[in-house]
Amino acid sequence: MFTVKFVGGAKKSFPMERLNIDKSEITIQELIILLVDLKPKDTPTLDTENVLIAINGADSSAMSGKSTKIKDNDIVSIIPIIHGGALNRLTFEFSKKQIQAIEIKDKTSINVQFLDELRKKFPKLVIQAISSDFILNQYHFKKIISLSIESQKNNVLLSNKLETDILMRFALNTQISNAIKNVGIKSNKSFVLVAIGNKKNLNSLYVELKPFTVNLFLKNNELYLRKYFKITKKHFFSTYSKNPLADILIEKASVLF
């Protein structure tokens, strides 16, 4: 037997804090299927593609992803990643933190100094820039950001700063200089600006940068990312997932040391 704990918005689908499951040695994937069957008929659908699933406080994507086995007496937490926003702005909440993403079109006047100036102007925000080439889709983006925030919460950041941890996990590289060189902001290259903080400051940042924004995640980077990170066809097609490449990238990002 193990216990499933519902956090935040997950309680809308399961109007309870805990649910005891009289099973053991089942996988996260099998649990997801079971929860869909167990959900009360008169409650909202549980968005299983936008949740972080932790076992005893550790993100399951840092283990074996959806193949992770749940054992007797484990506590499995279902944590929703709440999101919303227009096409050129993504906002979501994770672990009581407000996150915003906007994509900035390529422009010669935008460089590393631009990022430094933003940080000085909005000191209460955590701000980072990720090359648009290294973000597969919205699912991939939200999972990596959530992974970094969860790592901060558990004091296992790859660096002493959350914004640096985010960059390194998108780069799949534990060398800060290499992560900045490969995945950081560059002139004449589009990038996604990540900001974490309160809604007032996030809105002010968005208003200031709105003239430079484009619609998010329109570019198909699948072939580029598979080649760049040397992900073989065998690995790709053997991954049981609706988002196989994203889950491979997330798994790799979760085990960086």
BELUR-V958174 format. One record per residue. N is the residue number from 1. PHI is phi in whole degrees, -180 to 180 (NA if undefined). PSI is psi in degrees with one decimal (none if undefined). D_FIRST is the distance of its C-alpha to the first C-alpha in Angstrom with 2 decimals. Layout:
N	PHI	PSI	D_FIRST
N	PHI	PSI	D_FIRST
//
This chain:
1	NA	142.4	0.00
2	-140	169.6	3.79
3	-117	134.4	7.05
4	-104	126.4	10.13
5	-109	126.0	13.38
6	-99	127.7	16.56
7	-114	139.9	19.76
8	55	-126.1	23.36
9	-65	-16.4	24.35
10	-64	-21.9	20.87
11	-71	-16.3	20.86
12	-70	-33.2	23.71
13	-83	-35.4	21.55
14	-126	96.2	18.62
15	-71	60.8	20.41
16	-160	158.5	17.65
17	-87	-32.3	16.54
18	-139	148.3	12.76
19	-137	122.4	10.44
20	-87	128.0	6.89
21	-111	120.2	5.56
22	-85	60.5	4.34
23	-146	168.0	4.98
24	-155	163.0	5.73
25	60	32.2	9.37
26	-103	158.8	10.50
27	-88	166.9	13.36
28	-59	-41.2	14.39
29	-61	-42.1	16.87
30	-68	-34.3	14.52
31	-65	-42.4	12.51
32	-58	-46.6	16.02
33	-62	-40.4	17.00
34	-65	-41.0	14.02
35	-65	-36.7	14.84
36	-61	-38.8	18.45
37	-73	-34.3	17.76
38	-84	-16.3	15.76
39	-61	131.6	18.38
40	-55	141.2	20.72
41	-66	-26.6	24.05
42	-97	19.8	26.24
43	-117	159.5	24.81
44	-61	153.4	25.98
45	-65	138.3	24.64
46	-83	118.7	22.18
47	-79	91.3	24.23
48	-72	-12.7	21.80
49	-85	-12.0	24.78
50	-126	48.9	25.41
51	-134	150.9	22.21
52	-103	130.3	21.09
53	-113	117.3	17.41
54	-112	144.2	16.47
55	-115	116.3	13.67
56	54	37.8	14.02
57	89	-6.0	17.47
58	-106	133.3	18.70
59	-62	127.1	19.89
60	-65	-23.8	18.22
61	-69	-17.5	21.80
62	-85	-1.9	22.68
63	-106	-102.2	20.30
64	-123	25.5	20.41
65	62	-135.6	20.51
66	-73	-8.2	18.82
67	-91	-1.8	18.18
68	-61	132.3	15.93
69	-87	138.1	12.74
70	-99	129.3	9.40
71	-107	171.0	7.72
72	-56	137.9	5.05
73	72	4.5	5.97
74	-68	152.5	8.00
75	-114	115.7	9.86
76	-104	120.5	11.37
77	-102	131.3	14.74
78	-104	110.3	16.83
79	-117	109.7	20.43
80	-69	147.5	23.31
81	-104	103.4	26.58
82	-85	131.5	29.11
83	-142	168.6	32.45
84	-178	-173.9	35.81
85	119	170.0	39.49
86	-81	174.9	42.51
87	-62	-33.4	43.04
88	-96	13.1	44.78
89	-155	125.5	42.28
90	-113	127.4	38.50
91	-126	139.1	36.78
92	-154	166.0	33.11
93	-120	136.2	30.90
94	-145	129.2	28.12
95	52	43.8	26.65
96	66	16.7	29.50
97	-109	139.8	32.10
98	-94	127.2	34.66
99	-121	140.3	35.51
100	-131	141.1	38.58
101	-131	133.3	39.84
102	-135	146.2	43.34
103	-102	128.7	45.10
104	-103	127.0	48.58
105	-70	155.5	51.15
106	-61	135.5	53.08
107	-158	131.3	55.98
108	-64	-28.4	58.27
109	-80	-7.4	58.43
110	-99	122.4	54.69
111	-148	-164.7	53.71
112	-61	-35.2	51.89
113	-62	-34.8	54.27
114	-59	-42.2	53.17
115	-68	-41.9	49.60
116	-62	-40.3	50.89
117	-66	-38.7	52.98
118	-62	-41.7	50.06
119	-65	-35.1	48.07
120	-71	-37.4	51.09
121	-75	-30.8	51.57
122	-124	69.1	47.93
123	-65	-19.1	46.88
124	-88	-1.9	43.89
125	-105	143.7	42.28
126	-87	121.3	40.44
127	-126	135.0	42.32
128	-146	152.4	42.01
129	-118	131.8	43.61
130	-122	128.3	42.07
131	-53	133.3	44.30
132	-60	-24.9	43.68
133	-66	-20.6	43.76
134	-105	14.5	40.45
135	-118	120.2	38.35
136	-75	-50.2	37.12
137	-165	-177.7	36.08
138	-63	-39.7	34.52
139	-60	-49.9	30.94
140	-59	-46.3	31.78
141	-60	-50.6	33.61
142	-66	-36.6	30.95
143	-67	-40.8	28.20
144	-67	-43.7	30.49
145	-62	-43.3	31.55
146	-64	-38.0	28.00
147	-63	-42.1	27.17
148	-66	-42.6	30.23
149	-65	-41.4	29.45
150	-65	-35.9	25.92
151	-66	-39.0	27.60
152	-63	-43.0	30.08
153	-61	-35.0	27.45
154	-98	11.1	25.85
155	58	40.5	29.35
156	-128	35.9	29.21
157	-62	148.5	32.05
158	-73	-20.2	34.18
159	-137	-179.9	37.20
160	-86	0.8	38.09
161	-127	138.8	38.40
162	-61	-42.7	35.94
163	-63	-32.9	38.65
164	-74	-38.5	39.23
165	-59	-43.2	35.56
166	-59	-46.8	35.58
167	-61	-44.6	38.69
168	-66	-34.9	37.40
169	-74	-32.5	34.18
170	-71	-33.2	36.27
171	-81	-15.2	38.65
172	54	46.0	35.97
173	-145	130.0	38.25
174	-89	-1.5	37.91
175	-93	114.4	41.70
176	-58	-44.1	42.63
177	-62	-39.8	46.17
178	-69	-38.8	45.06
179	-63	-43.2	42.52
180	-64	-44.8	45.32
181	-62	-42.9	47.81
182	-88	-36.9	45.72
183	-117	-10.2	43.59
184	-76	-177.0	45.46
185	-69	139.4	48.14
186	-140	148.3	51.37
187	-65	144.5	54.60
188	66	17.2	55.03
189	-129	133.6	51.31
190	-68	150.6	48.93
191	-149	159.7	45.88
192	-102	124.7	42.98
193	-93	120.1	43.21
194	-100	131.7	39.93
195	-135	137.7	40.19
196	-128	126.4	37.65
197	168	-157.8	38.69
198	-83	160.2	39.63
199	-62	-37.2	40.75
200	-61	-48.7	44.37
201	-69	-35.9	44.90
202	-64	-41.3	43.05
203	-65	-40.3	45.33
204	-64	-41.2	48.39
205	-63	-43.3	47.51
206	-63	-43.7	47.02
207	-60	-41.4	50.36
208	-67	-37.1	52.16
209	-99	-5.8	50.83
210	-51	-40.3	50.71
211	-61	-20.6	54.09
212	-97	-2.0	52.71
213	-85	155.7	49.49
214	-131	169.5	48.71
215	-64	141.9	45.90
216	-77	144.4	42.65
217	56	37.8	41.16
218	-84	-26.6	43.84
219	-78	135.5	44.55
220	-89	105.4	42.74
221	-101	12.1	41.94
222	-59	-52.7	39.79
223	-64	-39.8	42.42
224	-62	-46.4	43.55
225	-70	-36.9	40.12
226	-63	-41.0	39.30
227	-72	-44.8	42.66
228	-62	-43.6	42.56
229	-95	8.4	39.19
230	55	50.6	39.95
231	-93	115.5	37.01
232	-74	160.1	37.80
233	-61	-37.7	37.69
234	-62	-45.1	35.34
235	-64	-44.6	32.81
236	-62	-49.9	33.34
237	-81	-10.2	33.02
238	-93	-1.9	30.04
239	-88	117.8	27.88
240	-84	101.3	25.66
241	-170	155.5	26.15
242	-75	-22.4	28.36
243	-129	69.3	29.82
244	-59	-47.2	29.94
245	-66	-43.5	32.58
246	-60	-43.8	31.12
247	-68	-33.3	27.69
248	-65	-45.1	29.54
249	-64	-40.4	31.55
250	-66	-42.2	28.59
251	-62	-44.3	26.77
252	-63	-40.1	30.04
253	-67	-29.7	30.55
254	-78	-18.0	27.19
255	-109	16.3	27.90
256	-69	140.6	31.46
257	-136	none	32.44
//
